Amino acid sequence: MNEDRIAGTARNLGGKVQEGAGKLAGDSVTDLKGKVNEVVGSAQDAYGKAADAVMDGAAAVKDSAADAADYVANLVKERPYTVAVGAFFVGWAISHISAHRRDYY
């Protein structure tokens, strides 16, 4: 939970209290200010949730990339000749495709 979520929740709760106090006292200005604080607090909390989701997604991508790098490093270590032959054929296929594409242009 980041600071925006905490501050947004606090502002939302404060707005509810302010709105209730305004209604109790019959003060429409305080009531309106409370409603505004509730809306602003909810928006700030939503922003914090979105930021948390982005950070969680970035961490998941980073972990996946590290796992993939470990897998490739382990594969190269265990089967270097297989990887070399595979890399040769991938390079050959790319050059073959690019050579034929030049014929069309």
VENVEN-V397236 format. One record per residue. PHI is phi in whole degrees, -180 to 180 (NA if undefined). Layout:
phi: {PHI & PHI}
//
This chain:
phi: {NA & -97 & -64 & -65 & -67 & -66 & -65 & -64 & -65 & -64 & -68 & -62 & -65 & -61 & -65 & -65 & -64 & -63 & -63 & -62 & -65 & -66 & -67 & -64 & -86 & 76 & -98 & -70 & -67 & -65 & -60 & -66 & -61 & -64 & -64 & -63 & -64 & -63 & -65 & -64 & -64 & -64 & -65 & -66 & -64 & -63 & -61 & -63 & -64 & -64 & -64 & -62 & -64 & -65 & -65 & -65 & -64 & -64 & -66 & -66 & -65 & -63 & -64 & -65 & -65 & -66 & -64 & -65 & -64 & -63 & -63 & -65 & -63 & -67 & -64 & -66 & -69 & -82 & -135 & -66 & -71 & -63 & -66 & -64 & -65 & -62 & -65 & -60 & -68 & -65 & -63 & -63 & -64 & -64 & -67 & -66 & -66 & -69 & -67 & -76 & -69 & -66 & -68 & -81 & -99}
//
